[in-house]
Amino acid sequence: MNDMLNGIPEFVEAVEAGGFSAAATRMNLSRSAIGKTIARLERRLNTRLFHRTTRMQSLTDEGQAFYERCRRAMDEIQSGEAMLESGRREVTGRVRISMPVLFGRRCLAPLLLELARMHPKLELDLSFSDRVVDLFDEGFDLAIRNGVLRDEAGLAARKIAFHGMTLCASPDYLAARGMPQSVADLGDHDLAVYARAGETKKWTLLQSDGTAIDYFPQTRLRLDDLEVIADAAASGMGITWLPCWLVRDYVHSGRLAQVLPVTSRPVNIYAVWPQVPQLPLKMRAIIDLLAARLPAVMD
């Protein structure tokens, strides 16, 4: 029983850091030590967790499934530790947090406000912006970011959840224009896409055989507000690609319908903060709460 957790922190760190070398740096270990620890874990499980090449490591299907369960288990342990510590010490002080506008309003703010009700001496300064802020120059204690993280020195990060994406359109639009049968058919349809600073975001789609396709939509309708895109699609303006948490109510009400038998590679959600030797209790309470509760909001 005592051996069950051996290698799990190193495995999770290797996944979230993007490789053995980065994990070794974060954990103040050698790359060789990380590699040997994960190799021992694979032997114990009798399962290969990583595909390895000379330049990179990527998760196997079994490794991905195992990682998701390990992450949840570690989140529960950390949440339990935070609960015990918060029972001994008050969560106090000010925390300034940056988060995306719509995602923050819909998914993050309700959880953070609940935490503030639980801890009357916790001060929250929430900033809603889709811009990637500079935590050091702009004085933020914490940022919530979606997707691939930029390589920024002096920052620590923790994956707290992930969300799926889906193609959808209004039933009226599909009745008039027809249901596309393949990704190639999207070129014959009107599309509503997210664009920011003049850059249209690509759609990364996974076909039923697991093959990933980067699709670069061509359209006359480009917007930088996800909710407006959802409303445009619901009004019959075309097909769009949006987070599942956003379109869930639209689909349930019949205003939008899912399109094509394709899914999306999950988009990771991270808490990012300036690296410190010891994370303050107020910060740990916020990050642990989000890691424990946000995945349910994403379902």
C-alpha positions in Angstrom: 0.0 0.0 0.0 2.8 2.4 0.8 4.3 1.9 -2.6 1.1 3.0 -4.5 2.0 6.7 -4.7 5.7 6.0 -5.7 6.4 7.7 -9.0 2.9 9.4 -9.3 4.1 13.0 -8.5 6.9 12.6 -11.0 4.6 11.2 -13.7 2.0 14.0 -13.2 4.7 16.6 -13.3 6.2 15.1 -16.5 2.8 15.3 -18.2 2.0 18.9 -17.1 5.5 20.2 -17.7 5.6 18.8 -21.2 8.5 16.4 -20.8 11.0 14.8 -18.5 13.6 17.6 -18.7 11.0 20.3 -17.8 9.7 18.1 -14.9 13.2 17.6 -13.6 13.8 21.4 -13.5 10.5 22.0 -11.7 11.2 19.3 -9.1 14.9 20.1 -8.7 15.9 16.6 -9.9 17.9 15.3 -12.8 16.3 14.2 -16.0 17.7 10.8 -15.5 16.0 10.5 -12.1 12.7 11.4 -13.6 13.1 9.0 -16.4 14.1 6.1 -14.1 11.2 6.8 -11.7 8.7 6.7 -14.5 10.3 3.6 -15.9 9.9 1.9 -12.6 6.2 3.0 -12.4 5.6 1.6 -15.9 7.1 -1.8 -14.8 5.0 -1.8 -11.7 1.9 -1.1 -13.8 3.0 -3.4 -16.6 1.9 -0.6 -19.0 3.7 1.9 -21.2 2.7 5.4 -20.2 4.7 7.4 -22.7 5.8 7.2 -26.3 9.5 8.2 -26.2 11.6 9.6 -29.0 15.0 11.3 -28.8 13.4 14.7 -28.7 10.1 14.3 -26.9 7.7 12.2 -24.9 3.9 11.9 -25.5 1.3 10.0 -23.6 -0.1 6.7 -24.7 -3.8 6.2 -24.5 -3.3 4.3 -21.3 -1.0 7.0 -20.0 -3.7 9.7 -20.7 -6.4 7.7 -18.9 -4.0 7.0 -16.0 -2.9 10.7 -15.8 -6.5 11.9 -15.5 -7.1 9.7 -12.6 -3.8 10.5 -10.9 -4.5 14.2 -11.3 -8.0 13.9 -9.7 -6.5 11.8 -6.8 -3.7 14.4 -6.2 -6.3 17.2 -6.4 -8.4 15.5 -3.7 -5.3 15.0 -1.5 -4.3 18.6 -1.9 -7.8 19.8 -1.3 -7.9 17.7 1.9 -4.6 19.2 3.1 -6.0 22.7 2.4 -9.2 21.9 4.3 -7.2 20.8 7.3 -4.9 23.8 7.2 -7.7 26.2 6.7 -9.3 24.7 9.8 -6.2 25.6 11.8 -5.5 29.0 10.1 -7.7 31.7 8.7 -7.6 32.4 5.0 -7.0 36.1 4.9 -5.5 38.7 2.7 -6.0 40.1 -0.8 -5.6 38.1 -4.0 -5.7 39.8 -7.4 -6.8 37.4 -10.2 -7.0 37.7 -14.0 -9.3 35.5 -16.0 -11.0 35.3 -19.5 -14.2 37.3 -19.6 -16.9 34.8 -20.5 -15.2 31.8 -19.0 -14.5 33.8 -15.8 -18.1 35.1 -15.5 -19.8 31.7 -16.2 -17.5 29.2 -14.6 -14.9 30.8 -12.3 -16.6 33.7 -10.5 -19.4 31.6 -8.9 -16.8 29.3 -7.3 -14.6 32.2 -6.2 -17.5 34.1 -4.7 -18.5 30.9 -2.8 -15.0 30.8 -1.4 -15.2 34.4 -0.4 -18.4 33.7 1.5 -16.7 30.9 3.4 -13.7 33.1 4.4 -14.9 36.6 5.3 -11.3 37.9 5.7 -10.3 36.9 2.1 -10.2 39.8 -0.3 -10.7 39.0 -4.0 -9.9 41.5 -6.7 -11.1 39.9 -10.0 -10.2 41.2 -13.4 -12.0 39.9 -16.5 -10.0 40.2 -19.7 -9.2 38.0 -22.7 -5.8 39.6 -22.9 -2.8 37.6 -21.6 -1.6 39.8 -18.7 1.9 40.2 -17.4 1.6 39.0 -13.8 4.7 40.8 -12.7 4.3 44.2 -14.4 0.6 44.4 -13.7 0.6 43.2 -10.2 -1.5 40.0 -10.5 -1.2 37.2 -7.9 -2.9 34.6 -10.1 -4.1 34.2 -13.7 -6.4 31.5 -15.2 -5.4 30.6 -18.7 -6.8 28.3 -21.4 -4.8 26.3 -24.0 -1.0 26.1 -24.5 1.0 28.1 -22.0 3.6 30.5 -23.1 7.1 29.9 -21.9 7.5 32.6 -19.2 10.3 32.7 -16.7 9.5 32.8 -13.0 6.0 31.5 -13.3 4.5 28.3 -11.8 1.5 26.6 -13.2 -1.0 23.9 -12.3 -3.6 22.3 -14.6 -6.9 22.6 -12.9 -9.4 21.3 -15.5 -9.9 20.9 -19.2 -12.8 21.5 -21.5 -14.0 20.1 -24.8 -15.0 21.9 -28.0 -17.8 21.1 -30.4 -19.0 22.0 -33.8 -22.6 23.3 -33.9 -25.2 25.2 -35.8 -28.9 26.0 -35.5 -31.4 23.3 -36.7 -32.9 25.8 -39.1 -29.6 26.5 -40.7 -28.9 22.7 -41.1 -32.3 22.1 -42.5 -31.8 24.8 -45.1 -28.1 24.1 -46.0 -27.7 20.5 -45.2 -25.6 18.6 -42.6 -21.9 18.4 -43.6 -20.7 14.9 -43.8 -17.0 15.6 -43.4 -14.6 18.3 -42.4 -14.0 19.0 -46.1 -17.7 19.9 -46.4 -17.2 22.8 -44.0 -15.8 24.9 -46.9 -19.2 24.9 -48.5 -20.9 26.4 -45.4 -21.2 29.8 -43.6 -19.0 29.8 -40.5 -18.8 32.1 -37.4 -15.4 32.1 -35.9 -13.4 33.5 -33.0 -10.8 36.0 -33.9 -8.7 38.4 -31.8 -6.2 41.0 -32.8 -6.8 40.2 -36.4 -5.9 36.5 -36.0 -8.5 33.8 -36.7 -8.2 30.9 -34.4 -7.8 27.5 -36.0 -10.2 24.6 -35.2 -8.4 21.5 -34.0 -10.7 18.6 -34.7 -10.4 14.9 -33.9 -12.0 12.5 -36.3 -13.6 9.2 -35.2 -10.3 7.3 -35.9 -8.5 9.7 -33.6 -6.7 11.6 -36.4 -6.3 15.3 -35.6 -7.0 17.9 -38.2 -6.1 21.6 -37.9 -8.8 23.4 -39.9 -8.3 27.1 -40.7 -11.8 28.5 -41.3 -12.4 31.0 -44.1 -15.4 33.3 -43.3 -16.8 36.7 -43.5 -18.0 36.6 -39.8 -15.2 37.0 -37.3 -15.9 38.0 -33.7 -13.9 38.3 -30.5 -16.8 37.4 -28.1 -17.8 33.8 -27.7 -21.3 34.5 -26.5 -22.0 36.6 -29.5 -20.7 33.8 -31.7 -23.1 31.4 -30.0 -26.0 33.8 -30.5 -25.1 34.3 -34.2 -25.0 30.5 -34.8 -28.3 30.1 -32.9 -29.9 32.7 -35.2 -28.9 30.7 -38.3 -25.7 32.5 -39.3 -23.7 29.4 -39.8 -21.6 26.6 -38.2 -19.3 27.5 -35.3 -16.8 25.7 -33.0 -17.3 26.6 -29.3 -16.6 25.2 -25.8 -19.0 22.5 -24.6 -19.7 24.4 -21.4 -20.9 27.4 -23.4 -23.2 25.6 -25.9 -24.6 23.1 -23.4 -27.8 25.2 -22.6 -28.2 26.1 -26.3 -28.2 22.4 -27.3 -30.5 21.4 -24.5 -33.0 24.1 -25.5 -32.8 23.1 -29.2 -31.3 26.4 -30.4 -28.1 24.6 -31.5 -27.4 21.1 -32.7 -24.0 19.3 -32.8 -22.5 18.9 -36.3 -20.3 16.0 -37.6 -19.1 12.9 -35.8 -15.9 14.7 -34.7 -14.7 15.8 -31.3 -11.9 18.1 -30.2 -8.7 17.7 -28.4 -9.4 18.8 -24.8 -8.3 22.4 -24.1 -6.3 22.5 -20.8 -7.1 25.2 -18.1 -4.3 26.4 -15.9 -3.8 28.4 -12.8 -0.6 30.5 -13.2 1.2 32.5 -10.6 4.7 34.0 -9.8 6.9 31.2 -8.5 7.5 31.4 -4.7 9.2 29.0 -2.3 6.1 28.6 -0.2 2.6 29.2 -1.6 0.5 31.3 0.8 -2.6 29.7 2.3 -4.9 32.2 0.5 -3.5 31.2 -2.9 -3.5 27.5 -2.1 -7.1 27.7 -1.0 -8.1 29.3 -4.3 -6.1 26.9 -6.5 -7.2 23.8 -4.7 -10.9 24.9 -4.8 -10.7 25.4 -8.5 -8.9 22.1 -9.1 -11.5 20.2 -7.1 -14.7 22.0 -8.3 -14.1 23.3 -11.8 -14.0 19.9 -13.6 -17.6 19.4 -12.6 -18.6 22.7 -14.1 -16.9 21.7 -17.3 -19.0 18.5 -17.7 
